[in-house]
Amino acid sequence: MRGHNRGVDTTGRAIEAVWRIEAPKIIATLTRLVGDVGLAEELTQDALVVALERWPADGVPANPAGWLTSTAKHRAVDALRRRGAYAAKLAEIGRDQVEAVDDEDEWAQRLDGRIEDDLLRLIFMACHPQLTTETRVALTLRLLGGLSTAEIARALLISEATAGQRISRGKKTLAAIGVLGEVETKERLPSVLEVTYLIFNEGYAATAGDDWMRPALGAEALRLGRVLVGLLPAEPEVHGLVALMELQASRTRARTAPDGAPVLLPDQDRRLWDRLLIRRGLAALERAQELGGAFGPYVLQAAIAACHARAATADETDWPEIAAIYQVLASVSPSPVVTLNQAVAVGMAEGPAAGLALLDGVTLDGYALLPAVRGDLLARLGRHDEARAAFRLAAELTRNGAEREIFLSRASAGAGADL
């Protein structure tokens, strides 16, 4: 019985892993197939239910992603037939192809070749101009990032109820207006870039759970960013976003110790940084700068990441340059989070008192990094009692177990490595 339970547990983990990575792709394909984001998500969920029923008994298929996709497509065909839309969908392919295709799987494969990248297309759909910016971000994180409502709420600094309402409204709006028209419009690009970076950030530093990182999400965001570059090669901000993600992703191996404990930037073994990703990131930044024009927030953030990447050691980091770039970023894209990061850079370049002064008036309710940064600056000023209190507050606010351990450790010491 114990062996059987271990088999079930292993299968369950396999299903969860495949689902996390493949569900957004399946939803994207089915959205194009059935023309309804909400229905596509339901059909994808149906495929998961079948997997949960069959895989523990039959074993995990050799191609689990393909199995889920095929199962979901069969349900999409059934749904289209029930809605009387099957003939119309076949007609879209062309009479000659309709007559030549008898097998549903082959028909689905023909449809698969119509769009260069379903995932990217789904991002632009979810960024429809009739949706609010907040709804676009929440909906895309759900459909393409695979994030739960709670994770989306944390990423966007909103309540779970608000996140759920935005997702529900977004699906209903897209279902009402239809989503199969042209979607690659320039006015949607800022939201697309924002969403892609939020997905990357959720992979780079998970907002909830015990894991410090969720690499699959970061890898998917990078893939989407690279596809965006192929589609929009003349957009500096697209290159800037890819540069930023490449440079940050280069530190992945150095961000955890052998025992899995998080390692903060100043303490990382930079020999573990991925030099290929750094070269690719610097090349993308150079391309963005070559395209000219006013630098946007992603090009500027990539320039900051490049300062870190070029420093052989933490002591060699050009903090005055980073602080200067943050000052420009704060004028281009002002936000409390930008000010928070600017305070870190100013604190390193000009001293902790200057950094602390920048935090005066910054409000980020429920955001653990605000008291954490304040705690670090206070500790460096020798105000250890205040620092310990700030780190304890940060530990209470975070929903990530690994991050909580860092803050509790800092609270115990009252000082330590910079964040």
C-alpha positions in Angstrom: 0.0 0.0 0.0 2.8 2.4 0.8 4.4 1.6 -2.6 1.1 2.3 -4.3 0.8 5.6 -2.5 4.3 6.6 -3.6 3.3 5.8 -7.2 0.2 7.9 -6.9 2.2 10.7 -5.3 4.8 10.5 -8.2 2.0 10.6 -10.8 0.3 13.5 -9.0 3.6 15.5 -9.1 4.0 14.7 -12.7 0.5 15.9 -13.5 1.1 19.1 -11.5 4.4 19.8 -13.3 3.0 19.2 -16.8 -0.1 21.2 -16.0 1.8 24.2 -14.7 3.8 24.4 -17.9 1.4 23.2 -20.6 -2.0 24.6 -19.4 -1.4 28.1 -20.8 -0.4 26.6 -24.2 -3.5 24.4 -24.3 -5.7 27.3 -23.3 -4.1 29.5 -26.1 -4.7 26.8 -28.7 -8.3 26.1 -27.7 -9.1 29.9 -27.5 -8.3 30.1 -31.2 -10.2 27.0 -31.8 -13.5 27.8 -30.0 -13.2 31.7 -29.9 -14.0 31.9 -26.2 -11.3 32.3 -23.5 -13.6 31.1 -20.7 -14.7 28.0 -22.6 -11.1 27.3 -23.5 -10.0 27.3 -19.9 -12.9 25.0 -18.9 -12.0 22.5 -21.7 -8.4 22.5 -20.5 -9.6 21.9 -17.0 -11.6 19.0 -18.3 -8.5 17.5 -19.8 -6.8 17.8 -16.4 -9.7 16.0 -14.7 -9.3 13.1 -17.2 -5.6 12.9 -16.5 -6.2 12.8 -12.8 -8.5 9.9 -13.3 -6.5 7.9 -15.8 -2.8 8.5 -15.2 -2.6 7.0 -11.7 -4.0 3.7 -13.1 -2.5 3.7 -16.6 0.8 5.5 -15.9 2.1 8.8 -17.2 2.1 8.9 -21.0 5.3 9.1 -22.9 4.3 12.6 -24.1 2.1 14.0 -21.3 1.9 17.4 -22.8 0.7 16.0 -26.1 -1.8 13.7 -24.3 -3.4 16.7 -22.5 -3.5 18.8 -25.6 -5.1 16.0 -27.7 -7.7 15.3 -24.9 -8.5 19.0 -24.7 -8.9 19.3 -28.5 -11.3 16.4 -28.6 -13.4 18.1 -26.0 -13.2 21.3 -28.1 -14.5 19.5 -31.1 -17.4 18.1 -29.1 -18.2 21.6 -27.8 -18.2 23.0 -31.3 -20.5 20.3 -32.5 -22.9 20.9 -29.6 -22.9 24.6 -30.5 -23.4 23.9 -34.2 -20.2 25.6 -35.0 -18.2 22.6 -36.3 -19.0 23.1 -39.9 -18.3 26.8 -39.8 -14.8 26.1 -38.2 -14.1 23.6 -40.9 -15.1 26.1 -43.6 -12.5 28.5 -42.3 -9.8 26.1 -43.3 -11.0 25.9 -46.9 -13.1 23.4 -48.9 -10.2 21.4 -50.3 -8.7 20.9 -46.9 -12.1 20.0 -45.4 -12.6 17.3 -48.0 -9.1 15.9 -47.4 -9.4 15.8 -43.6 -11.5 13.1 -42.1 -9.6 12.6 -38.8 -10.2 15.1 -36.0 -6.6 15.0 -34.8 -5.4 15.8 -38.3 -7.9 18.6 -38.5 -6.7 20.0 -35.2 -3.1 19.8 -36.5 -4.0 21.9 -39.6 -5.5 24.5 -37.3 -2.3 24.5 -35.2 -0.3 25.9 -38.1 -2.4 29.1 -38.6 -0.9 31.2 -35.9 2.9 31.6 -35.4 2.6 31.5 -31.6 -0.7 30.9 -29.8 0.6 31.9 -26.4 1.8 35.3 -27.7 -1.5 35.7 -29.5 -3.4 35.0 -26.3 -1.4 37.7 -24.5 -2.5 40.3 -27.1 -6.1 39.0 -26.9 -6.1 39.4 -23.1 -4.7 42.9 -23.6 -7.8 44.0 -25.6 -8.4 47.7 -25.4 -11.9 47.3 -24.0 -10.4 45.8 -20.9 -8.9 48.0 -18.2 -5.2 47.8 -17.8 -5.6 46.1 -14.4 -7.9 43.4 -15.9 -5.6 42.8 -18.8 -2.7 42.1 -16.4 -4.7 39.9 -14.1 -6.3 37.9 -16.9 -3.1 37.3 -18.7 -1.3 36.2 -15.6 -4.0 33.7 -15.0 -4.3 32.3 -18.6 -0.6 32.4 -19.6 1.3 32.5 -16.3 -0.7 29.8 -14.7 -0.8 31.8 -11.5 -3.5 31.2 -8.9 -5.8 34.1 -7.9 -3.9 34.5 -4.7 -0.6 34.8 -6.5 -2.0 37.3 -8.9 -3.3 39.3 -6.0 0.1 39.3 -4.4 1.9 40.3 -7.6 -0.4 43.2 -8.2 -0.7 44.3 -4.6 -4.5 43.8 -4.5 -6.9 41.6 -2.6 -7.8 38.1 -3.7 -11.4 39.2 -4.1 -10.4 42.0 -6.4 -8.2 39.8 -8.5 -10.9 37.2 -8.9 -13.4 39.9 -10.0 -11.0 41.2 -12.6 -10.3 37.7 -14.0 -14.1 36.9 -14.2 -14.9 40.3 -15.8 -12.1 39.9 -18.3 -13.3 36.5 -19.5 -16.9 37.7 -19.8 -15.9 40.8 -21.8 -13.7 38.8 -24.2 -16.5 36.2 -24.7 -18.9 39.0 -25.5 -16.7 40.9 -28.0 -15.0 37.9 -29.6 -11.3 37.4 -29.7 -10.3 36.1 -33.1 -9.6 39.3 -35.0 -6.3 41.0 -35.5 -4.6 41.5 -32.1 -1.0 42.7 -32.7 -1.7 46.3 -32.2 0.9 48.7 -31.0 -1.3 50.3 -28.4 -1.5 47.0 -26.5 2.3 46.6 -26.4 2.9 48.3 -23.0 0.4 46.0 -21.3 1.9 43.0 -23.0 5.4 43.9 -21.8 4.1 44.5 -18.3 2.4 41.2 -18.1 5.4 39.3 -19.6 7.7 40.9 -17.0 5.2 40.1 -14.1 5.2 36.5 -15.2 9.0 36.5 -15.2 9.2 38.1 -11.8 6.9 35.4 -10.4 9.3 32.8 -11.6 12.4 34.8 -10.5 11.1 35.5 -6.9 7.9 33.6 -6.1 5.4 35.6 -4.1 4.0 32.7 -2.2 4.8 29.1 -1.1 8.0 27.6 0.0 10.0 27.9 -3.2 12.3 30.8 -3.7 12.0 30.6 -7.5 9.7 29.0 -10.1 12.1 28.6 -13.0 9.4 27.3 -15.5 7.6 30.6 -15.3 10.7 32.6 -15.8 11.7 30.4 -18.8 8.2 30.9 -20.3 8.4 34.6 -20.0 11.8 34.7 -21.6 10.5 32.6 -24.5 7.6 35.0 -25.0 9.9 37.9 -24.9 12.1 36.4 -27.5 9.1 35.8 -29.7 8.1 39.4 -29.3 11.5 40.5 -30.5 11.0 38.4 -33.6 7.6 40.0 -34.3 8.5 43.6 -33.3 12.2 43.9 -34.0 12.1 47.7 -34.3 10.6 48.3 -30.8 13.4 49.3 -28.3 11.3 48.4 -25.2 10.9 44.8 -26.5 14.6 44.5 -26.7 14.9 46.2 -23.3 12.6 43.8 -21.7 14.4 40.8 -23.1 17.7 42.3 -22.0 16.4 42.8 -18.5 15.1 39.2 -18.2 18.2 37.7 -19.7 20.5 39.6 -17.3 18.4 38.8 -14.2 18.0 35.1 -15.3 21.8 34.8 -15.5 22.0 34.9 -11.7 19.6 31.9 -11.2 22.2 29.3 -10.2 23.8 31.6 -7.7 20.6 32.6 -6.0 20.3 29.4 -3.9 22.9 27.6 -1.7 23.5 23.8 -2.0 20.9 23.3 0.7 18.3 25.4 -1.1 18.6 28.4 1.1 18.3 31.8 -0.7 21.5 33.7 -1.4 21.1 37.5 -1.8 22.9 39.5 -4.5 25.9 40.8 -2.5 26.7 37.2 -1.3 26.3 35.4 -4.6 29.2 33.5 -6.2 29.4 35.4 -9.5 31.3 32.6 -11.1 28.0 30.8 -11.2 26.3 33.5 -13.2 25.5 32.4 -16.7 27.9 34.2 -19.0 25.9 33.2 -22.1 22.7 34.9 -20.7 24.8 37.9 -19.8 26.2 38.2 -23.3 22.7 37.8 -24.8 21.3 40.4 -22.3 24.0 42.9 -23.0 23.6 42.4 -26.8 19.8 43.0 -26.5 20.4 46.2 -24.5 22.9 47.4 -27.1 20.3 46.8 -29.8 17.7 48.7 -27.9 20.0 51.6 -27.5 21.0 51.5 -31.2 17.3 51.9 -32.1 17.3 55.3 -30.5 14.5 57.4 -29.1 13.6 58.1 -25.5 14.5 55.2 -23.3 11.5 53.5 -21.7 11.3 51.7 -18.3 12.5 48.4 -19.5 15.6 49.7 -21.3 16.4 51.7 -18.2 16.0 48.7 -15.9 18.1 46.6 -18.2 20.8 49.3 -18.0 20.7 48.9 -14.2 20.9 45.1 -14.5 23.9 45.5 -16.8 25.7 47.5 -14.1 25.4 44.5 -11.8 26.4 42.1 -14.6 29.6 44.0 -15.5 30.8 44.0 -11.9 33.2 41.1 -11.2 32.5 41.5 -7.4 29.8 43.1 -5.3 32.3 45.8 -4.2 32.9 46.8 -7.8 29.3 47.6 -8.4 28.9 51.1 -9.8 26.2 52.3 -7.4 26.4 56.0 -8.3 25.6 55.0 -11.9 22.7 52.8 -10.8 21.4 55.6 -8.6 21.6 58.0 -11.5 19.6 55.6 -13.8 17.0 55.1 -11.1 16.5 58.9 -10.9 15.7 58.9 -14.7 13.5 55.8 -14.2 11.6 57.6 -11.4 10.7 60.4 -13.8 9.9 58.2 -16.7 7.8 55.6 -14.8 7.2 56.9 -11.2 5.8 54.4 -8.7 6.4 53.5 -5.0 8.3 50.4 -6.0 10.7 52.4 -8.2 11.3 54.8 -5.3 11.9 51.8 -3.0 14.6 50.4 -5.4 16.0 53.9 -5.8 16.4 54.2 -2.1 18.4 51.0 -2.1 20.7 52.4 -4.8 21.0 55.8 -3.1 21.7 54.1 0.2 24.6 52.3 -1.4 25.9 55.3 -3.3 25.4 58.1 -0.8 24.9 56.3 2.5 22.0 54.7 4.4 20.7 58.1 5.7 20.2 59.3 2.1 18.4 56.1 1.2 16.2 56.3 4.3 15.2 59.8 3.5 13.9 58.7 0.1 11.5 56.2 1.8 9.7 58.9 3.8 6.2 59.1 2.5 6.4 55.8 0.5 3.3 53.7 1.1 3.0 50.1 -0.1 0.4 48.4 2.1 1.2 44.8 2.6 4.4 44.9 0.6 7.1 43.1 2.6 10.1 44.6 0.8 9.3 48.1 2.1 10.0 47.3 5.8 12.8 45.0 4.7 14.6 47.8 2.9 13.9 50.2 5.8 15.3 47.6 8.2 18.5 47.2 6.2 19.1 50.9 6.1 18.4 51.3 9.8 20.8 48.5 10.6 23.5 50.1 8.6 22.9 53.3 10.6 23.3 51.3 13.8 19.6 51.7 14.8 19.3 48.0 15.5 16.1 48.0 17.6 14.2 49.7 14.8 15.8 47.5 12.3 14.7 44.3 14.1 11.2 45.6 14.3 11.2 46.4 10.6 12.4 42.9 9.7 9.9 41.3 11.9 7.1 43.2 10.1 8.6 42.1 6.8 8.5 38.5 7.9 4.8 38.9 8.9 3.9 40.4 5.5 5.6 38.0 3.2 3.9 34.9 1.9 7.1 33.2 0.7 8.6 30.8 3.2 12.2 31.2 2.0 11.9 35.0 2.1 10.4 34.8 5.6 13.4 32.9 6.9 15.7 35.7 5.5 13.7 38.4 7.3 13.6 36.5 10.6 17.3 35.9 10.4 17.9 39.6 9.9 15.5 40.4 12.7 17.5 38.2 15.1 20.8 39.8 14.0 19.6 43.3 13.5 22.1 43.7 10.7 23.7 41.6 8.0 24.0 41.4 4.3 22.3 44.0 2.2 19.1 43.1 0.4 
